[in-house]
């Protein structure tokens, strides 16, 4: 079993019989909005271009007006999916200058992969045609910090918050072997391990790398820059 939880793997097992995926009821994914024509590399370049402009205080003007809303009323064709932290400072649409219908996001504290987010990502790739998935960790992540405290000091958060911490523990243990700042190394290892788990999952591995890229990245709270770590 990969670093994705067993519950997540089992949660995706029923997705193949869902009417939301091709092969059962194609009408559910039909829309007046075509799937993106971007390649995985082009999608990543588009994200990084938007972020560079965000860093330079020259953000892109995302399409969020009534015309775009009406265009999307019949469906969606996002060019990327982002697994992000629920932290209020890390909204993917802002960091990448994306408008309505451009990013399919799954956000949970610590940017881990829950059964529901795994199923959502599979839908974004298989039904909506997103060619890129980015797992985006961020500097000084509180959830990762809590996992570091748990591993190094045994400090537990009140229930039910430990469910947020437990999936990050393997990343902290891996980061302990690397040296350097344990919190930031753990942030990076957590993103890498989650991305690796997605690449190796049965729902995605046949698509990598020709039709899909799954990358790990880190967002710097101070300068606003997103750095690709691997993938």
C-alpha positions in Angstrom: 0.0 0.0 0.0 1.3 3.4 -0.9 1.3 6.4 1.5 -2.3 7.0 0.5 -4.4 5.6 3.3 -6.1 2.2 3.0 -9.4 4.0 3.5 -8.6 6.3 0.6 -7.8 3.3 -1.6 -11.0 1.5 -0.6 -12.9 4.7 -1.0 -11.9 4.9 -4.7 -12.8 1.3 -5.3 -16.5 2.1 -5.7 -15.8 5.0 -8.0 -15.6 2.8 -11.1 -19.3 2.0 -10.8 -20.3 5.6 -10.3 -22.3 7.4 -13.0 -19.8 10.3 -12.7 -17.1 8.4 -14.6 -16.9 7.3 -18.2 -18.1 3.8 -19.0 -21.3 3.9 -17.1 -23.3 7.0 -17.9 -21.3 9.3 -20.2 -24.1 11.9 -20.1 -23.1 12.9 -16.6 -19.8 14.3 -17.8 -21.0 15.8 -21.1 -21.1 19.6 -21.2 -21.0 22.5 -23.5 -17.5 23.3 -22.2 -14.8 21.3 -23.9 -12.0 19.6 -22.0 -8.8 21.4 -22.0 -6.4 21.0 -24.9 -3.4 21.7 -22.8 -0.7 19.1 -22.4 0.6 18.3 -18.9 3.6 20.5 -19.5 1.6 23.3 -20.8 -0.7 23.2 -17.8 2.2 23.3 -15.4 3.7 26.2 -17.4 0.4 28.1 -17.1 0.3 27.7 -13.3 3.9 28.9 -12.9 3.3 31.8 -15.2 0.3 32.9 -13.1 2.3 32.5 -10.0 5.2 34.5 -11.3 2.9 37.4 -12.0 1.4 37.0 -8.5 4.9 37.3 -7.0 5.6 40.3 -9.1 2.4 42.1 -8.0 1.2 42.0 -11.6 -1.5 39.4 -11.2 -3.4 38.0 -14.2 -7.0 39.2 -14.6 -9.0 36.0 -14.1 -12.3 35.5 -15.9 -15.0 35.7 -13.2 -17.6 37.9 -14.7 -21.2 37.1 -15.7 -20.1 36.0 -19.2 -17.8 33.4 -17.8 -20.4 32.3 -15.3 -22.9 31.7 -18.1 -20.3 29.9 -20.2 -19.7 27.5 -17.4 -23.3 26.9 -16.5 -23.3 23.9 -18.8 -20.1 22.2 -17.5 -16.4 22.6 -16.8 -13.1 21.7 -18.3 -10.4 22.6 -15.8 -6.8 22.5 -17.0 -5.3 21.4 -13.6 -6.3 20.0 -10.2 -4.6 21.2 -7.1 -4.5 19.4 -3.8 -3.9 22.2 -1.3 -4.0 23.0 2.4 -7.2 24.6 3.8 -5.1 27.4 5.2 -6.8 30.7 4.3 -3.5 32.1 3.0 -3.1 29.5 0.2 -6.1 29.9 -2.1 -4.9 28.2 -5.4 -6.9 30.5 -7.6 -5.2 33.6 -6.1 -1.7 32.1 -6.2 -2.0 31.1 -9.8 -4.2 33.8 -11.2 -6.9 31.4 -12.2 -10.5 32.2 -13.0 -13.8 30.3 -12.7 -13.7 26.8 -14.2 -9.9 26.7 -14.5 -8.8 24.8 -11.4 -10.3 21.8 -9.7 -9.3 22.0 -6.1 -9.3 19.6 -3.1 -8.3 21.3 0.1 -7.8 19.9 3.5 -5.5 21.0 6.4 -2.0 19.5 5.6 -2.8 18.9 1.9 -3.3 15.1 2.6 -5.3 12.7 0.5 -8.6 11.7 2.1 -10.9 9.1 0.4 -13.2 11.9 -0.7 -10.4 14.0 -2.2 -8.9 10.9 -3.9 -12.3 10.3 -5.5 -12.6 14.0 -6.5 -9.1 13.9 -8.1 -10.0 10.8 -10.1 -13.1 12.6 -11.3 -11.1 15.7 -12.3 -8.7 13.5 -14.3 -10.9 10.8 -15.8 -14.1 12.6 -16.4 -13.1 16.2 -16.8 -9.8 15.6 -18.5 -7.4 17.6 -16.3 -3.8 16.8 -17.4 -2.1 18.0 -14.3 -2.4 17.4 -10.6 -0.3 19.5 -8.2 0.1 18.6 -4.5 0.8 22.0 -2.9 2.4 22.2 0.5 3.3 25.5 2.1 5.8 27.1 4.4 5.1 26.9 8.2 2.0 24.7 7.7 0.2 24.3 11.0 -1.0 20.8 10.4 2.6 19.7 9.5 3.9 21.5 12.6 1.4 19.6 14.7 2.7 16.3 13.2 6.3 17.4 14.0 5.3 18.0 17.6 3.6 14.7 17.8 6.6 12.8 16.4 9.3 14.6 18.4 7.4 15.3 21.7 4.4 13.1 21.7 2.1 16.1 21.8 -1.4 15.3 20.8 -4.1 17.6 19.5 -7.6 17.3 20.9 -9.9 14.9 19.1 -11.0 15.0 16.3 -8.0 17.0 15.1 -5.6 14.1 15.3 -7.1 12.8 12.1 -5.5 15.7 10.4 -2.1 14.9 11.9 -1.8 11.2 11.5 -1.5 11.0 7.7 1.5 13.4 7.9 3.5 11.4 10.4 5.3 9.3 7.7 6.6 12.5 6.1 7.9 13.8 9.4 9.7 10.5 10.0 11.2 10.6 6.5 12.3 14.3 7.0 14.1 13.4 10.3 16.7 11.5 8.2 17.4 14.5 5.9 18.7 17.1 8.4 18.0 20.8 8.2 14.8 22.5 9.4 12.5 19.7 10.3 9.3 21.6 9.8 10.1 22.7 6.3 11.6 19.4 5.3 8.4 17.7 6.6 6.3 20.1 4.5 8.3 19.2 1.4 8.3 15.4 2.2 4.6 15.5 2.8 3.9 17.0 -0.6 6.3 14.5 -2.3 4.8 11.5 -0.6 1.3 12.4 -1.4 2.2 13.1 -5.1 4.1 9.8 -5.2 1.0 7.9 -3.8 -1.2 9.5 -6.5 1.3 8.6 -9.3 1.3 5.0 -8.1 -2.4 4.6 -7.6 -4.4 2.4 -10.0 -6.6 5.4 -10.9 -3.7 7.4 -12.3 -0.6 5.3 -13.0 -1.6 4.2 -16.5 -1.9 7.9 -17.5 1.5 9.0 -16.2 3.5 10.6 -17.8 2.0 10.7 -21.3 -1.4 12.2 -20.4 -1.0 13.2 -16.8 1.7 14.8 -14.6 1.4 14.7 -10.8 3.8 17.1 -9.2 4.7 18.1 -5.7 5.3 21.8 -4.9 5.9 24.2 -2.0 4.4 27.7 -1.5 6.5 30.3 0.3 4.3 32.5 2.5 6.8 35.3 2.5 7.6 35.8 -1.1 4.5 34.1 -2.7 6.5 31.8 -4.9 5.5 28.3 -5.8 8.5 25.9 -6.3 8.0 22.5 -8.0 9.8 19.9 -5.9 9.4 16.9 -8.1 7.2 15.3 -10.8 
